[in-house]
Structure formats: C-alpha cells, structure tokens
Amino acid sequence: MLPQPVRRRYLALELDAEQTLHERDVADAIWGAVLQLFGEYGASRASLSLIEHNPQRGYAIVRCSLEALEMVRASIASITEIDGKPAALHVLMVSGTLKALRRKVPL
C-alpha cells in the first residue's frame, strides 16, 4: 500500500503591529506558539513553513499540514507579542491551494 500524500493548507495572515515585523521574527513567533501550546510532537506534526511575507502590506502566508490546521490556528491566535513588542496575527482565510488563496484574498 502506498503512503498517502501529506495534505496541506495555506493560511493568509494579517500582521497587526505598530513596528515593522521581519520575516524571521514572524516565523519564530509562530513556531514558538506551537511549541508552547502543543510541544515538540505537535510542532513536528504541523509541518509549518512561512511561504510569503510582506511587511509593507502587513500580511504573511503560512503552510501547514491539514491534520494540524486547528493546532496552528489556535497557536496563531495565542500570539500577543513578536520580538518583545505587542503584536497580533489574524487568520484571514484558509485554502487548499495558493492559487485559490490569492484569488479570494487580495494580498
């Protein structure tokens, strides 16, 4: 029997912060939130990846596995600061493909 391919989901995030957020800081904040809430096992199941980040327009696109989607959403909602400064991330939309995500959410 062949292994099933990993089903992924793409999340469009709105970055809400007074300062400019760097790509590495956003990725570290999401990873840190997943680790804090669900531990290393949960983080390994998430298969998180920062696909795109635009600090000028205040958005980011993150990819995760379908099985960990709710964990990732909960982790993103728990973020209250990034790089020691107040910030929040809001999930605008979730999609199965980048093409559909970009079509439905004008980023």
N, C-alpha and C positions, 0 to 999 in steps of 0.2 A: 504494500500500500504506500502510495506517495504521500509525503508530508504536505499538509495544507499550507498554502502561501500565507504570509502574515498580512492580515487586513489592516489597513492604515486609515487614519482620519487626519484631516488638516483643520487646524483651528486658526481663525482670524482673531487677533487680539488687539484691543485698543490700549495704548500705553498712556496712563494718566499720571503725570508727574510734572512738577514745576521745573526741574532741571532736565537737560538732555541725557537720555539713557543710552549707554554704549551697548553694543551687541553682546559682548562677553558678560556684562552685568545682568542683562535680561536673562540670558541662558543660565547663569549661575543662580539667579533668584528662583527660576522655575525648578531647576534641579534640586536646589536646597529645600524648597517647599515640599516636593515629592518625597525626598529623603526624610524630612522631619515628620511628615504625616504617615508615610507608608513603609519607611525603612528601605534597606538596600534591595530586598526582594521585590518590593513594589516598584522601585526605580528601575530595576532590571526588566521587569515586565512591560514598562511604559515605552521603551524604545524611543525616547524623546530625541528630537532633533529640531534645531532652530533653522528654518528654511529661508526666511527673509526677515529683514529688519530695516525699518525706515524711521530714524529718529526725528527727521524734519516733519513728517506727516503723522507721526505718533502711532504706528502700527507695527505688528510683527505677525509672522505666520509660523506656526509650530506643527510638527508632525508627531503623531504618537500611534501606538497600536490600538486597534478597536477595543480589545479586551481591557485596556487600561484607561479608556476615554474618561470615564466618570472619576477615576482617581486623579487624573491630570486636571480636569475641570475643578475639582474640589481644591487641589493644591494651588491652582492659579488664583482662585477666589480667596485663599488664605494669605496671599502676599500683601503686606502692608508697607513694606519699605524695600528699596533696592539701593545697594551700596550705601546703607546707613541714612538714606534720605526718604521721606514719605513718598510713597508711590502705590499705584494700584494697577492691576491688569484686568481687563474686562473681555470676556469671550463674546465676540460679535456674531460668529457663525461657525458651524462645524460642517465639513463636507468630505465626501469620499475622494474627490479629486481636486487638484489645484486649479484646473481649468474652470470647474463649476464654482469654486470658492471665489475666484477672481471675477467671474461673470456676475455673481449675486451680490458681492460686497465690493463697491467701488473703492479700491485702496489706492 
